[in-house]
Amino acid sequence: MTHTAGPTRTRYALCGLSVRAISVFAGPLLGRPDRPPTGPDAPYADAGELVAILDRDADRVDQYRAAVGTKVPWFPPEHFEQMVAETRPDVLLVATPDHTHVDYVLAGLAAGLDVVVEKPMVTTAEDAARVMAAAKHSRGTVRVTHNLRYAPRHQQLRRLIADGAIGRVTSVELVWNVGARHGASYFRRWNRTRLNSGGLSIHKSCHHFDLVGWLIGATPEQVFAYGARNYFGADSPHNPGPDRPAEDPYRWYDAGSPADPGPVRDSTGLSYPDQYPQRLSAFDPEIDIEDTYSVLVRYQGGASLAYSIQFSAPWEGYRLAVNGTHGRLETDLYYDVEPLPPSGSTPISYYPLFGDGQAYAVDGEDAGHLGADPLLVADLFRPTGDDPLGCRADAQAGAYAVAVGEAVWRSIRDNRPVNVADLLRTEAGG
């Protein structure tokens, strides 16, 4: 994908006006509604033009258009082909609910468009294989916004590993904590069912599986996992019961406010009846996904990953270590939790097997997603043509991240190891 600024701006069509879509897709091109008092800014308006918005919520689109002062056409989901024919986009941007990604990605490829899709690329390995197969036969391309690749901390780690600082990678240790309030959000919206999200081993952890594979430059082969629902759902130990909603420790509203306060609005200030945050209980019986995982992944070449995540932790962040034949790299990261260190203050520690260790300071983490979002957006809308670290995730990278996530929940269900390639060995080929 080599669209650059020039006499004719790249034409983009957006499917799904979600919070994430406004943050990384529509906002950079048209502006954001949550930037008073200076008003919306659109730093990439000279490089690209948003020519269409497809979304099922016409009122939300109208609010956004009024806030940023645009008349960009709106189309309902059933008018996708009409949108493409009338607005003639070069690139399709996809940020709809996860389970619908596959429909728009495949439709975009069938129309010969380049497609940029928010992670996860799709929610099943079967659909991932379909996308890989379609990409092979389309003049369009697929790019997945695995933004953790762009975080300055991770790029520094990638350079050190690629330069041979620790020799051949032997194992990775990754413990990821999602804070209780953040974690509860997934159980109050469509993520709470596997049908809509594939489960959090896909929606969230595909980020982490992609990150590790990219850091060590290896393809995942086999997965074994344990998992459970320990915090949310009807059997939660924190469930106060339907008659005492104000005692819900995961509630989104202040303790002194009513149990059902005000209109639902997202972080941009727009109404958001279908998305985040929803007034659903984190203890509803329809919740059928896990909130705790312990995972082993084996990679081609012999490296392995020991990974765990919980979605109701006292603090948010991670602890990561990469071991190799000649040393070890490790780093911790904490998100705005006292008294733990703030983001950016913890270095990358390098311990050679023989010799003195060294610490590498990390800068630039004060922006969204550990400093990744501004770099990702710049690479989307004003690419230089160079990608020395391989940050641009293609359909295959997106597929493997999803397939590992699916292998996790299948391994939990069946109590057996799952071969990743077997999940992708459909029409795309093995």
C-alpha positions as CSV (number, residue, x, y, z in Angstrom):
1,M,0.0,0.0,0.0
2,T,1.8,3.1,-1.2
3,H,-0.8,5.9,-1.2
4,T,0.9,9.2,-0.6
5,A,0.0,12.9,-0.7
6,G,0.1,14.6,-4.0
7,P,-2.1,16.5,-6.5
8,T,-4.9,14.0,-5.9
9,R,-5.5,13.0,-2.3
10,T,-6.1,9.3,-1.5
11,R,-9.8,8.6,-1.2
12,Y,-11.0,6.7,1.9
13,A,-14.3,5.1,2.8
14,L,-14.9,4.3,6.5
15,C,-17.0,1.3,7.6
16,G,-18.0,1.8,11.3
17,L,-17.8,5.1,13.1
18,S,-16.6,3.6,16.4
19,V,-14.4,5.4,19.0
20,R,-11.4,3.7,17.5
21,A,-12.4,4.7,14.0
22,I,-12.6,8.4,15.1
23,S,-9.3,8.1,16.8
24,V,-7.2,6.6,14.1
25,F,-9.2,6.9,10.8
26,A,-11.8,9.7,10.6
27,G,-10.2,12.1,13.1
28,P,-6.9,12.4,11.3
29,L,-8.7,13.1,8.0
30,L,-11.7,15.2,9.2
31,G,-11.1,16.1,12.8
32,R,-12.4,14.9,16.2
33,P,-15.4,16.2,18.1
34,D,-13.7,16.1,21.5
35,R,-11.0,18.8,20.9
36,P,-12.4,22.0,22.5
37,P,-11.7,24.9,22.7
38,T,-9.5,25.0,19.7
39,G,-11.9,22.9,17.7
40,P,-11.3,19.8,15.6
41,D,-8.0,19.4,13.8
42,A,-7.3,17.1,10.8
43,P,-3.6,16.8,10.5
44,Y,-3.8,14.5,7.4
45,A,-6.5,16.3,5.5
46,D,-3.9,17.2,2.9
47,A,-2.9,13.6,2.3
48,G,-6.3,11.9,2.3
49,E,-10.0,12.6,1.9
50,L,-12.8,10.7,3.7
51,V,-15.4,10.3,1.0
52,A,-18.0,8.1,2.8
53,I,-19.1,6.8,6.2
54,L,-21.0,3.6,6.4
55,D,-22.6,2.9,9.8
56,R,-26.0,1.6,11.0
57,D,-26.4,4.5,13.4
58,A,-27.4,7.6,11.3
59,D,-27.9,9.8,14.4
60,R,-24.3,9.2,15.5
61,V,-23.0,10.0,12.0
62,D,-25.0,13.2,12.0
63,Q,-23.6,14.2,15.4
64,Y,-20.1,13.6,14.1
65,R,-20.6,15.5,10.9
66,A,-22.1,18.4,12.7
67,A,-19.2,18.5,15.3
68,V,-16.5,18.5,12.6
69,G,-18.3,20.5,10.0
70,T,-18.4,18.0,7.1
71,K,-21.0,16.8,4.7
72,V,-19.3,13.5,3.9
73,P,-22.0,11.1,2.6
74,W,-23.5,8.5,4.9
75,F,-24.5,5.0,3.8
76,P,-26.3,2.2,5.8
77,P,-24.6,-1.2,5.8
78,E,-26.9,-2.7,3.2
79,H,-25.7,0.0,0.7
80,F,-22.0,-1.0,0.6
81,E,-21.9,-1.5,-3.2
82,Q,-23.7,1.8,-3.8
83,M,-21.2,3.5,-1.6
84,V,-18.2,2.1,-3.5
85,A,-19.8,3.0,-6.9
86,E,-20.8,6.5,-6.0
87,T,-17.8,7.6,-3.9
88,R,-15.0,5.7,-5.7
89,P,-12.7,5.1,-2.7
90,D,-9.1,3.9,-3.1
91,V,-8.9,2.5,0.4
92,L,-11.5,0.9,2.7
93,L,-11.1,1.6,6.4
94,V,-12.9,-1.0,8.6
95,A,-13.7,-0.5,12.3
96,T,-17.0,-2.2,12.8
97,P,-17.7,-4.7,15.6
98,D,-15.2,-7.6,15.2
99,H,-17.5,-10.3,13.9
100,T,-18.5,-8.1,10.9
101,H,-14.9,-7.3,9.8
102,V,-14.8,-10.3,7.5
103,D,-17.8,-9.1,5.4
104,Y,-16.2,-5.7,4.7
105,V,-12.7,-6.9,4.2
106,L,-13.9,-9.5,1.6
107,A,-16.2,-7.0,0.0
108,G,-13.4,-4.5,-0.3
109,L,-11.0,-7.0,-1.8
110,A,-13.7,-8.1,-4.3
111,A,-14.0,-4.5,-5.3
112,G,-10.2,-4.3,-5.8
113,L,-9.7,-1.9,-2.9
114,D,-6.8,-1.7,-0.4
115,V,-8.3,-2.5,3.0
116,V,-7.1,-1.2,6.4
117,V,-8.8,-3.1,9.2
118,E,-8.7,-2.5,12.9
119,K,-7.5,-5.6,14.9
120,P,-8.5,-8.3,15.1
121,M,-8.6,-8.8,11.3
122,V,-11.6,-11.3,11.8
123,T,-12.9,-13.4,14.7
124,T,-12.3,-17.0,13.4
125,A,-9.4,-18.8,11.8
126,E,-11.8,-20.0,9.1
127,D,-12.5,-16.4,8.2
128,A,-8.8,-15.5,8.4
129,A,-8.1,-18.2,5.8
130,R,-10.9,-16.8,3.6
131,V,-9.2,-13.4,3.8
132,M,-5.8,-14.7,2.9
133,A,-7.2,-16.6,-0.1
134,A,-9.1,-13.5,-1.3
135,A,-6.1,-11.3,-0.9
136,K,-4.1,-13.6,-3.2
137,H,-6.6,-13.0,-6.0
138,S,-7.3,-9.3,-5.5
139,R,-5.5,-6.3,-6.8
140,G,-6.2,-4.9,-3.4
141,T,-4.2,-5.5,-0.2
142,V,-5.0,-6.0,3.5
143,R,-3.3,-4.2,6.4
144,V,-4.2,-4.8,10.0
145,T,-3.6,-2.0,12.5
146,H,-1.6,-4.0,15.1
147,N,-0.6,-0.8,16.8
148,L,1.6,-2.4,19.5
149,R,4.2,-2.8,16.9
150,Y,4.5,1.0,16.7
151,A,5.1,1.6,20.4
152,P,8.6,3.0,20.9
153,R,9.4,0.5,23.7
154,H,8.5,-2.4,21.4
155,Q,10.5,-1.0,18.4
156,Q,13.5,-0.7,20.6
157,L,13.1,-4.3,21.7
158,R,12.7,-5.4,18.1
159,R,15.9,-3.7,17.1
160,L,17.9,-5.2,19.9
161,I,16.6,-8.7,19.1
162,A,17.1,-8.3,15.4
163,D,20.7,-7.1,16.0
164,G,21.5,-10.2,17.9
165,A,21.8,-8.7,21.4
166,I,20.6,-12.0,23.0
167,G,21.5,-14.4,20.3
168,R,18.9,-16.9,19.2
169,V,15.6,-16.4,21.0
170,T,14.7,-19.4,23.2
171,S,11.7,-18.3,25.2
172,V,9.4,-15.3,26.0
173,E,7.6,-14.5,29.3
174,L,4.7,-12.2,29.1
175,V,2.3,-11.4,32.0
176,W,-0.4,-8.9,31.0
177,N,-2.8,-7.4,33.5
178,V,-6.0,-5.5,32.5
179,G,-7.2,-3.2,35.3
180,A,-10.6,-4.1,36.8
181,R,-12.4,-1.1,35.4
182,H,-11.0,-1.5,31.9
183,G,-11.6,-5.3,32.0
184,A,-15.2,-4.9,33.0
185,S,-15.9,-2.8,29.9
186,Y,-15.5,-5.8,27.7
187,F,-18.3,-7.6,29.6
188,R,-20.7,-4.7,29.3
189,R,-20.8,-4.6,25.5
190,W,-20.7,-6.9,22.5
191,N,-17.3,-8.4,23.3
192,R,-19.0,-10.5,26.1
193,T,-20.1,-13.3,23.7
194,R,-17.9,-15.5,21.5
195,L,-20.2,-15.1,18.6
196,N,-19.6,-11.4,18.4
197,S,-15.9,-11.1,19.4
198,G,-14.4,-14.6,19.2
199,G,-13.6,-14.1,22.9
200,L,-10.9,-12.0,24.5
201,S,-8.2,-14.5,23.5
202,I,-8.9,-13.0,20.0
203,H,-10.2,-9.5,20.6
204,K,-7.5,-8.5,23.1
205,S,-4.8,-11.1,23.2
206,C,-4.3,-11.2,19.4
207,H,-2.5,-7.9,20.0
208,H,-0.1,-9.7,22.3
209,F,0.3,-12.8,20.2
210,D,1.1,-10.6,17.2
211,L,3.5,-8.6,19.2
212,V,5.5,-11.6,20.4
213,G,5.7,-13.2,16.9
214,W,6.8,-9.9,15.4
215,L,9.4,-9.2,18.2
216,I,11.1,-12.6,17.7
217,G,10.4,-12.9,14.0
218,A,8.8,-16.4,14.3
219,T,5.7,-18.2,13.2
220,P,3.5,-19.9,15.9
221,E,3.1,-23.6,15.6
222,Q,1.2,-25.1,18.5
223,V,-0.8,-23.8,21.5
224,F,-1.8,-25.3,24.8
225,A,-3.9,-23.3,27.2
226,Y,-6.0,-23.2,30.4
227,G,-8.7,-20.5,31.0
228,A,-11.7,-19.7,33.0
229,R,-14.3,-17.1,33.8
230,N,-13.3,-16.0,37.3
231,Y,-14.5,-12.4,37.7
232,F,-17.5,-11.8,35.5
233,G,-20.8,-13.5,34.5
234,A,-23.6,-14.8,36.7
235,D,-21.4,-16.8,39.0
236,S,-19.0,-14.0,39.8
237,P,-18.0,-13.7,43.4
238,H,-18.5,-9.9,43.0
239,N,-22.1,-10.2,41.7
240,P,-24.3,-8.2,44.2
241,G,-27.5,-9.6,42.6
242,P,-30.1,-7.9,40.5
243,D,-31.7,-6.1,43.5
244,R,-28.5,-4.3,44.5
245,P,-27.0,-2.8,41.2
246,A,-25.5,0.2,43.1
247,E,-23.2,-2.3,45.0
248,D,-21.6,-3.5,41.7
249,P,-17.9,-2.9,42.3
250,Y,-17.3,-2.7,38.5
251,R,-19.9,0.1,37.9
252,W,-19.1,2.8,35.5
253,Y,-20.8,5.6,37.4
254,D,-20.0,7.4,40.6
255,A,-21.1,5.8,43.8
256,G,-23.6,8.6,44.6
257,S,-25.3,8.7,41.2
258,P,-28.4,6.7,40.1
259,A,-27.9,3.2,38.8
260,D,-29.0,4.3,35.4
261,P,-27.5,7.8,34.9
262,G,-27.9,10.0,31.8
263,P,-27.6,9.3,28.1
264,V,-24.9,6.8,27.0
265,R,-22.0,8.6,25.4
266,D,-18.6,7.5,24.5
267,S,-15.2,9.3,25.1
268,T,-15.7,11.5,22.1
269,G,-19.0,12.9,23.5
270,L,-21.2,11.3,20.8
271,S,-24.1,9.1,21.7
272,Y,-23.3,5.5,21.4
273,P,-26.3,3.2,22.0
274,D,-24.7,0.1,20.4
275,Q,-21.2,0.3,21.7
276,Y,-19.2,1.6,24.6
277,P,-20.0,2.0,27.4
278,Q,-23.2,0.1,27.5
279,R,-25.5,-0.2,30.5
280,L,-25.3,-4.0,30.6
281,S,-24.4,-5.8,33.7
282,A,-21.0,-7.5,33.9
283,F,-22.8,-10.4,35.6
284,D,-25.3,-11.2,32.9
285,P,-25.8,-14.9,32.2
286,E,-25.3,-14.5,28.5
287,I,-21.6,-13.9,29.1
288,D,-19.8,-17.0,27.6
289,I,-16.2,-15.9,27.3
290,E,-13.2,-16.4,29.6
291,D,-11.6,-13.6,31.6
292,T,-8.4,-15.4,32.6
293,Y,-5.8,-17.2,30.4
294,S,-2.6,-19.2,30.9
295,V,-1.1,-20.1,27.5
296,L,2.0,-21.8,26.1
297,V,2.9,-21.2,22.4
298,R,5.6,-23.0,20.5
299,Y,7.2,-21.3,17.4
300,Q,9.0,-22.5,14.4
301,G,12.7,-22.5,15.2
302,G,12.1,-23.8,18.8
303,A,11.2,-20.7,20.8
304,S,8.3,-20.7,23.1
305,L,6.0,-18.2,24.9
306,A,4.6,-18.4,28.4
307,Y,1.7,-16.0,28.5
308,S,-0.9,-15.1,31.0
309,I,-3.6,-12.4,31.2
310,Q,-6.4,-11.5,33.6
311,F,-9.1,-9.0,32.9
312,S,-9.7,-7.9,36.5
313,A,-6.4,-6.9,38.0
314,P,-5.5,-4.3,40.7
315,W,-3.1,-2.6,38.2
316,E,-2.8,-2.4,34.5
317,G,0.3,-3.1,32.5
318,Y,2.7,-6.0,31.7
319,R,6.0,-7.7,32.5
320,L,7.9,-9.0,29.5
321,A,11.1,-10.9,29.2
322,V,12.8,-12.4,26.1
323,N,15.5,-15.0,26.7
324,G,18.2,-16.0,24.2
325,T,21.3,-18.1,23.9
326,H,23.4,-15.0,24.7
327,G,21.3,-13.1,27.2
328,R,18.0,-11.7,28.3
329,L,15.9,-8.5,27.7
330,E,13.2,-7.5,30.1
331,T,10.9,-4.6,30.8
332,D,7.9,-3.7,32.9
333,L,5.2,-1.2,32.0
334,Y,2.5,0.3,34.2
335,Y,-0.5,2.4,33.2
336,D,-1.1,5.3,35.5
337,V,-1.3,3.3,38.7
338,E,0.1,4.6,42.0
339,P,2.5,3.8,43.6
340,L,3.8,1.8,40.6
341,P,6.1,3.7,38.2
342,P,4.3,5.6,35.4
343,S,4.6,4.8,31.8
344,G,8.0,5.7,30.3
345,S,9.9,5.6,33.6
346,T,10.8,1.9,33.4
347,P,13.7,1.1,31.0
348,I,14.5,-1.9,28.9
349,S,17.1,-3.9,30.8
350,Y,19.7,-5.9,28.9
351,Y,21.5,-8.7,30.6
352,P,24.2,-10.4,28.5
353,L,25.0,-13.9,29.5
354,F,28.6,-12.9,30.2
355,G,29.3,-9.3,31.0
356,D,27.7,-6.2,32.4
357,G,24.1,-5.3,31.9
358,Q,22.8,-2.2,30.3
359,A,19.6,-0.1,30.6
360,Y,17.8,1.6,27.7
361,A,15.5,4.5,28.5
362,V,12.2,4.7,26.6
363,D,10.7,8.0,25.4
364,G,7.6,9.0,23.6
365,E,5.0,6.9,25.6
366,D,2.8,9.8,26.6
367,A,0.5,9.4,23.5
368,G,-2.2,6.8,22.9
369,H,-1.4,3.2,23.3
370,L,2.1,3.6,24.7
371,G,3.0,6.2,22.0
372,A,2.0,3.9,19.2
373,D,-1.0,5.6,17.8
374,P,0.6,8.8,16.4
375,L,3.3,6.6,14.6
376,L,0.7,4.3,13.3
377,V,-1.5,7.1,12.0
378,A,1.5,8.7,10.3
379,D,2.4,5.5,8.6
380,L,-1.2,5.0,7.4
381,F,-1.8,8.4,5.9
382,R,1.7,9.7,5.1
383,P,3.9,6.6,4.6
384,T,7.5,7.1,3.7
385,G,7.8,3.8,1.7
386,D,10.2,2.4,4.2
387,D,9.3,-0.2,6.9
388,P,12.6,-1.4,8.3
389,L,11.1,-3.1,11.3
390,G,8.2,-4.7,9.5
391,C,5.5,-2.8,11.4
392,R,2.9,-3.1,8.7
393,A,0.9,-6.2,9.4
394,D,-0.5,-7.9,6.4
395,A,-3.3,-10.5,6.0
396,Q,-1.0,-13.4,7.0
397,A,0.1,-11.6,10.2
398,G,-3.5,-10.8,11.0
399,A,-4.5,-14.4,10.3
400,Y,-1.9,-15.9,12.6
401,A,-2.8,-13.6,15.5
402,V,-6.4,-14.7,15.2
403,A,-5.5,-18.3,14.8
404,V,-3.4,-18.4,18.0
405,G,-6.3,-16.7,19.8
406,E,-8.7,-19.4,18.5
407,A,-6.3,-22.1,19.4
408,V,-6.3,-20.8,22.9
409,W,-10.1,-21.2,23.5
410,R,-10.2,-24.5,21.6
411,S,-7.4,-25.9,23.7
412,I,-9.2,-24.8,26.9
413,R,-12.4,-26.4,25.7
414,D,-10.9,-29.7,24.5
415,N,-8.0,-29.9,27.0
416,R,-5.4,-30.6,24.3
417,P,-2.7,-28.9,22.2
418,V,-3.9,-27.3,19.0
419,N,-1.8,-26.9,15.9
420,V,-2.1,-23.4,14.5
421,A,-1.6,-24.4,10.8
422,D,-4.5,-26.9,11.1
423,L,-6.9,-24.0,11.9
424,L,-5.8,-22.1,8.8
425,R,-5.6,-25.0,6.4
426,T,-8.8,-24.3,4.5
427,E,-9.2,-22.7,1.1
428,A,-6.2,-20.5,1.8
429,G,-3.9,-23.5,1.7
430,G,-1.6,-24.7,4.4
